[in-house]
Amino acid sequence: MSNADWNRLKDNVFKYVGIACTFVGLLMLAIFLIDILIKGVGRLDWQFLSSLPSRMASKAGILPALAGTMWIMVVTAVIAIPLGVSAGIYLEEYGKKSRFASILEININNLAGVPSIIYGLLGVEIFSRVMGLGGSLLAGSLTLALLILPVIIVSTREAIRAVPKTIREGSFALGATKWQTIQHQILPASAGGILTGVILALSRAIGETAPLIVIGALAYVAFVPTTPMDDFSVLPIQIFNWVSRPQKEFHVNAAAAIIVLLVVTFLMNGIAVYLRNRWQKKVKW
Amino acid sequence: MKLKEKIIESLLFLSAAVTILTTVGIIWILGVQAVKFFKEVSFIDFITDTQWTPLFTEKHFGILPLVSGTLLTTFIAVMVALPIGLIVAIYLNEYAHKSFRKTIKPLLEILAAVPTVVYGYFALMVVTPFLQKFIPDMSAFNALSAGIVMGIMIMPLISSLSEDALYAVPRSLKEASYGMGSTRLQTSFKVMLPAASSGIIVSVILAISRAVGETMIVAIAAGQQPRLTANPLVPIETITTYIVQVSSGDVAHGTIEYNTIFAAGITLFVFTFLLNNISYWLKKRYQEKYE
């Protein structure tokens, strides 16, 4: 075999290695999803969704955890969306060239890399202890809001940056002020992109476990929270609790709860991807 | 009108300033608690003692076993994620059809969207029993399964960022290589990889940082036994797992036992802070090179 043939052969072999590697992650995901479905889907019924946790695996349900997850999602959204979008607007429209803005940028970049459990340590001191919120839904939501803030800020900035200059200049030419331009032109034009980022950030928030354990969210909650000041549990903590037990029956419960959590997560990601595609198609500048 | 504009601008500014407050808050809290902690425990003991037993009657406060646990799981994860992620990046950049690339990238991103507690279940319930068939004396809790699964989780991070770096290499380099009669493989490894090396290094550093701070996979699958070892088959404990263990137990706030989580936290923060800043600095430098 000549040298060139040999090189061509190596080239082709690598192609198949590449395909194999590309699918290895997806294959693992598929194995895992099938395993979870086999183990958990039989346990998934109305009783499981509507019951309180219990010492007996067959009677236990995820109602308080599911309600807690929904609560966390809503309260976190209420706190994080206005803050994140405002900060994104400020960085992109107002403080672009200032020294403060460049400090902010480095800082946000840094915050995005801080492990989530460190946010838990921040939350347990500031929100739970100093502000006296304890292990309440509000303390958990505030902690998660800070955690996803960098994600929302970055996607807001990207969405605003995609709005062409001409729109802005047109608005100024008609005599609009800076805020009028942002409110009536920039924000509507970038809403799709911002929404996509917000949904992705929230889907990350409801999958978080560690910071909520640190602020003192409970593994066993026998009631559905009714106000943001109530104690709470969330699906990931319930799953963690069930996985950590030695009995097999609880592992089946964990698998069933994972199905519910994954359905919620994938649904949110799906909506975000759909919105992103629609928004990219519709707006052709 | 002017007043309204000013008010709005200051409100927006305040929102942006929240991010600064967050950083200040993190550093301040970790700092204050660490000072309290080091009043009772000598710093030398903290970094040299080889035992970590704050919850036992005979207390030792050596962070080394937790650090070694963290580094061990991180090392295994990177050993899994780096080769696979890099090959995927090269394949997508040089070999794959454009439409294939467009479909596969969002699919790989699904891997990063799965909650980590779910990966923990996967490591403990699927990967460990599977590996035990080949390695019978492997414990139910071990660094190997946790590390492998963590590697699968961070793989898309490496492949996606490395692919971006490869994509940013000027076309002329690639064309010159093909013009010399190189194959795709030769072009990838001898021209593209060296040219994109700083971007690839950035992706690896970010992946390491992610693995160091990852909590739930190791908390579920790697065990809760601080141990200074490089053996991937026995239970260990990482820094993050320890924080979870103390937080979910019934240790009273304000005690020295409880404050150990802040000492562990500041160690973790220093590691990830350094890694993130190195990657940020590299990224800025390499962006300048091509623009």
Interface residues (C-beta under 8 A of the other chain):
Chain A: N7 R8 K10 D11 F14 K15 V17 G18 I19 C21 T22 V24 G25 L26 M28 L29 I31 F32 D35 I36 P82 L83 G84 S86 A87 I89 Y90 L91 Y94 G95 I103 L104 I106 N107 I108 N109 N110 L111 G113 V114 P115 S116 I117 I118 Y119 G120 L121 L122 V124 E125 I126 R129 L146 L149 P150 I153 T177 K178 W179 S203 R204 I206 G207 E208 T209 A210 I213 V214 G216 A219 P236 I239 F240 V243 S244 H251 A254 A255 I258 L261 L262 T265 F266 N269 V273
Chain B: M1 K4 E5 I8 E9 L11 L12 F13 S15 A16 V18 T19 I20 T22 T23 G25 I26 I29 L30 Q33 P83 I84 I87 V88 I90 Y91 L92 Y95 A96 I104 P106 L107 L108 I110 L111 A113 V114 P115 T116 V117 V118 G120 Y121 F122 L124 M125 V126 I152 M155 P156 T183 R184 L185 Q186 L206 S209 V212 G213 E214 T215 M216 A219 I220 T240 I243 V244 S247 S248 H253 I261 F262 G265 L268 F269 T272 F273 L275 N276 N277 Y280
